[in-house]
Amino acid sequence: MAKKQNASRFGDFWIKGKMDITFFGLVMILLVIGLIMLFSASYSYALTYYGNSFRFILRQVALAAVGLVCMFVLSKVNYKYFQKYAVWIYGIAIVLLIAVYGFPAVANVHRWITIGPIQFQPSEIGKFAIVVLFAHLISNNAEKMGNWRFVALLLGLLAAVCLLVVFETHISATILIFFIGMVLIFVGGLSKKLTVIGITLAAGAGVGGYFIIRYYLGYASDRIMAWLDPWAYPTNEGYQTIQSLLAIGSGGILGRGFGQSRQKYLWVPEPHNDFIFSIVCEELGLIGAMVIIILFCALVWRGFTIAMRARDKFGSLLALGLTFQVGLQVALNILVVTNTIPNTGIGLPFFSYGGTALMILLAEMGIILSVSRSSSLEKS
């Protein structure tokens, strides 16, 4: 009997229907362009420091292949099963965020868990956990979104993850997780009264956070000073930003051409990571950069369309949260690379090096495609 009730609630394990081809096509286009640009940005750095120009691209391609398999499989798995295990996913994320302190520090910080050849940041799991848990709790308790106790519970669950990530001195991931959680709370049906209170508290937290970072967190304070005037710190905190701006400026309208970047030759530090977009701008120019931005905007638009036309609230919030995560991360990365906001150390989805992060990203795209299989939109 329990098995029958479970089946009726969550449906078949394999979901039927046609996945959204537009969203799938945009993912594949961005993935291919990202891999090509990663190779262009990384080969001189890889050759200089590791004696192998293909060191980064080969690992990225291999894990991209694994990620594609995960994406196809998850696109067929009924997304409702993630609702069933939402609390477990959140619990695992908390355990992993604590477990990082049991592994050796990398660059003097504890952000990674390394098991053999596999290295990943639990904060990536934390982002996903917040999306799944909030989609589950809000969809099952829609009538409580005007109850301050329930909203306080959501904020407490969000704060627990954010605080653990802050202790890792990972400001960019903290910002992402915080805004993902807040957006899901607001779109989940928060009452007008609590919305006004929430905006006020968020504004206060933002001001307070600025002063804490500015005056108490030395590493972040230095980044803010370098952001305000990078040319005043040309050999330390401002160096990466200066080299990034030089790369963007030298690309002009049409760019120097694919593979012709000069700044990637040991000027932009680790050009295959967070600042890869500056190399994209230098090689492809303003026009090429705008094409990539348009592709990302199209991906976000299609993801939101899938979310709005999902068959249930859980699927809607799940697709919206995962799509918003990608869009916000892209926006923050580009703002950092252009020195519009302080350097937060955030990668560009599909482009920046990090095979495990790419694999998780593709798996999340598979979940959105799973939602699309039952959504009421044209998929051809």
Residue pairs with C-beta under 8 A, 6 or more apart in sequence:
6 84
9 80
10 78
10 80
10 81
10 83
10 84
11 78
11 80
12 78
13 77
13 78
13 81
14 76
14 77
14 78
15 76
15 77
15 78
15 79
15 370
15 373
15 374
16 373
16 374
17 373
17 374
18 373
18 379
18 380
19 75
19 369
19 370
19 372
19 373
19 379
20 302
20 306
20 369
20 372
20 373
20 375
20 377
20 379
21 379
21 380
22 302
22 379
23 299
23 302
23 303
23 306
23 365
23 368
23 369
23 372
24 369
26 295
26 298
26 299
26 302
27 71
27 299
27 350
27 362
27 365
29 295
30 292
30 295
30 296
30 299
30 349
30 350
31 64
31 68
31 350
31 362
33 292
33 295
33 350
33 351
34 348
34 349
34 350
34 351
35 57
35 60
35 61
35 64
36 258
37 276
37 279
37 280
37 283
37 351
38 56
38 57
38 60
38 272
38 276
38 351
38 352
38 353
39 54
39 56
39 57
40 258
40 259
40 261
40 264
40 279
40 283
41 261
41 264
41 271
41 272
41 276
41 279
41 280
42 55
42 56
42 57
42 271
42 272
42 353
43 53
43 54
43 57
44 53
44 264
44 265
44 266
45 56
45 264
45 266
45 270
45 271
45 272
46 52
46 53
46 54
46 55
46 56
46 57
46 272
47 53
48 266
56 272
56 353
59 355
60 353
60 355
60 358
62 355
63 355
63 356
63 358
63 359
64 355
64 358
64 359
64 362
66 359
67 358
67 359
67 360
67 361
67 362
67 363
68 362
70 359
70 362
70 363
70 366
71 362
71 363
71 365
71 366
71 369
72 366
73 366
74 363
74 366
74 367
74 369
74 370
75 366
75 367
75 369
75 370
75 373
76 370
76 373
77 370
78 370
79 314
79 315
79 318
79 367
79 370
79 371
80 312
80 314
80 315
82 89
82 132
82 136
82 318
82 367
83 132
83 135
83 136
83 139
83 314
86 132
86 133
86 135
86 136
86 137
87 133
87 136
89 125
89 128
89 129
89 132
89 133
90 129
90 130
90 132
90 133
90 157
92 125
92 129
93 122
93 125
93 126
93 128
93 129
93 161
94 129
94 160
94 161
94 164
96 113
96 122
96 125
96 126
97 122
97 123
97 126
97 161
97 164
97 165
97 168
98 164
99 113
99 122
100 110
100 111
100 112
100 113
100 122
100 168
101 110
103 110
103 112
103 113
103 114
104 114
106 112
109 168
109 169
109 170
110 168
111 121
111 122
111 123
111 168
111 169
111 170
112 119
112 120
112 121
113 119
113 120
113 121
113 122
118 356
119 356
120 356
120 357
120 360
121 170
121 173
121 356
121 357
123 165
123 168
123 170
123 173
123 177
124 356
124 357
124 360
125 360
126 161
126 164
126 165
126 173
126 177
127 173
127 176
127 177
127 180
127 325
128 322
128 360
128 364
129 161
130 157
130 158
130 161
130 177
130 180
130 181
130 184
130 321
131 180
131 184
131 317
131 318
131 321
131 322
131 325
132 318
133 157
134 154
134 157
134 158
134 181
134 184
134 185
134 188
134 317
134 321
135 184
135 313
135 314
135 317
135 318
135 321
136 314
137 153
137 154
138 145
138 154
138 184
138 185
138 188
138 189
138 313
138 317
139 188
139 312
139 313
139 314
139 317
140 314
141 150
142 188
142 189
142 313
144 150
145 151
145 188
145 189
145 190
145 191
145 194
146 190
146 191
146 193
146 194
148 194
151 185
151 190
151 194
151 198
154 181
154 185
155 181
155 185
158 177
158 178
158 181
158 182
161 177
161 181
162 174
162 177
162 178
162 181
165 173
165 174
165 177
166 174
169 217
169 219
170 345
171 213
171 220
171 344
171 345
172 332
172 344
172 345
172 346
173 346
175 332
175 344
176 325
176 328
176 329
176 332
176 346
179 324
179 328
180 321
180 324
180 325
180 328
182 198
182 202
183 320
183 321
183 324
184 317
184 320
184 321
185 198
186 195
186 198
187 317
187 320
188 317
190 198
213 220
213 221
213 224
214 220
214 221
214 224
215 221
220 342
222 233
222 236
222 237
223 237
223 342
223 343
223 344
224 342
225 232
225 233
225 237
226 232
226 233
226 236
226 237
226 238
226 241
226 342
226 343
227 241
227 339
227 341
227 342
227 343
229 238
230 237
230 238
230 241
230 242
230 245
230 339
231 238
231 242
232 238
233 239
234 242
239 269
240 268
240 269
240 275
240 343
241 339
241 343
243 263
243 267
243 268
243 269
243 275
243 278
244 263
244 268
244 275
244 278
244 337
244 338
244 339
245 278
245 338
245 339
246 263
246 267
247 261
247 262
247 263
247 264
247 267
247 268
247 278
247 279
247 281
247 282
248 278
248 281
248 282
248 337
248 338
250 256
250 262
250 263
250 282
251 281
251 282
251 283
251 284
251 285
251 286
251 289
252 285
252 286
253 285
253 286
253 287
254 285
254 286
254 287
255 281
255 282
255 283
255 284
255 285
255 286
255 287
255 288
256 262
256 282
256 283
256 285
257 283
258 283
258 284
259 283
260 283
261 271
261 279
261 282
261 283
262 282
263 271
263 278
263 279
263 282
264 271
264 279
264 282
268 275
268 278
268 279
269 275
271 278
271 279
272 352
272 353
273 347
273 352
273 353
273 354
274 333
274 336
274 337
274 343
274 345
274 346
274 347
274 348
274 352
275 337
276 348
276 351
276 352
276 353
277 289
277 333
277 334
277 337
277 348
277 351
278 337
280 288
280 289
280 292
280 351
281 288
281 289
284 291
284 292
293 330
293 334
296 326
296 327
296 330
296 349
299 323
299 326
299 327
300 323
300 324
300 326
300 327
300 330
303 319
303 320
303 322
303 323
303 326
303 327
303 368
304 320
304 323
305 377
306 319
306 323
306 368
306 371
306 372
306 375
306 377
307 315
307 316
307 317
307 318
307 319
307 320
307 323
307 371
308 316
309 375
309 376
309 377
310 316
310 318
310 319
310 371
310 374
310 375
311 374
311 375
311 376
315 371
315 374
315 375
316 371
318 367
318 368
318 371
319 367
319 368
319 371
319 372
322 364
322 365
322 367
322 368
323 368
325 364
326 349
326 361
329 346
329 347
329 348
329 349
330 348
330 349
332 341
332 344
332 346
333 346
333 347
333 348
333 349
333 352
334 340
334 348
335 341
336 342
336 343
336 344
336 346
347 353
347 354
347 357
349 361
350 358
350 361
372 379
